[in-house]
Amino acid sequence: MASSRPALIALTALAPVSWGTTYAVTTEFLPADRPLFTGLMRALPAGLLLLALARVLPRGAWWWKSAVLGALNIGAFFPLLFLSAYRLPGGMAAVVGSAGPLFVAGLAALLLGQRPAPRTLLTGAVAAFGVSLVVLRAAGALDALGLLAALAATVSMSAGTVLTQRWGRPAGAGPLALTGWQLTAGGLLIAPLAFLVEGAPPALDGRAAGGYLYLAVANTAVAYWLWFRGIGRLTATQVTFLGPLSPLTAAVVGWAALGQALTPVQLVGMGLAFGATVAGQIGARPTPPRQVAAAVRKRAERPGHPPLPLDALGADREPFPVRRASTGER
């Protein structure tokens, strides 16, 4: 069991590492100035592929839960992320995004009863500082709309991560199905926005088609499946501490494939961010599903809090599987 946990963390880390290649693929292979269409092509084909593989549809309350999670993790996150990247200079969007562990720590305390340790908050601050050294460049005045979009994207993904762990998944549905539901819901939310804002889809050559194929399959379908699988077996804070690997990977890919130089300051920042990522995995253990539900019920019973329906407490769900010494991973 102990030896399988590092392997689980390493597999989950492949998701943000894959996302770190998005910038290079977008700039080198895809049509310019089509961020919403790119988000649509990432989410909807990947979601439909996973739905075809899982062959399980949501039931009951999981129709609206899938829509909420799909909006937070995909449908709102993708457009907000692209908007912030276009309007903010010098990697500021990545710096705001690297504060995700701090947002998740606060939301996990509120929704999961997981009180953040001082070490978690300090490690999150170090990770954000390290990423800032890697991606920030000299820049002019910050754009207010871009900054708000970056903050909203970070909060959206953080809330989606915490709610994914709180709600678990319904009986009979695995991580593959849960990922497919969210990607499909998110893609359907992006589709009308993409056509209204950007118009008809652009003509695609073989190079662009290959780029979209990579983004849909490896960068989205496989990566998000690993991500949501990890959320079910690690704490929400642990998972989000892997997020800084995305801008670090982008910097390495830029250096190795695009000829972008890395300064000594950037190397120091990479070391700090990577060290914080590792530190965020040490000592934390997932809160058992029964403890999560008990914490939510206890909070709901406080004066001034209305009673929550059983559905909101996750009574209709199958908790994410936990590792057992006798049977291994379900």
Secondary structure, DSSP 8 states (H G I E B T S, - for coil): -TTHHHHHHHHHHHHHHHHTTHHHHHHHHS-TT-HHHHHHHHHHHHHHHHHHHH-----TTHHHHHHHHHIIIIITHHHHHHHHHHHSSTTHHHHHHTTHHHHHHHHHHHHT-----HHHHHHHHHHHHHHHHHH-----S--HHHHHHHHHHHHHHHHHHHHHHHH-EETT--HHHHHHHHHHHHHHHHHHHHHHHH-S-----HHHHHHHHHHHIIIIIIHHHHHHHHHHHS-HHHHHTTTTHHHHHHHHHHHHHS-----HHHHHHHHHHHHHHHHTTSS-----HHHHHHHHHHHHTSTT-----GGGGTTTEE-----BTTTB--
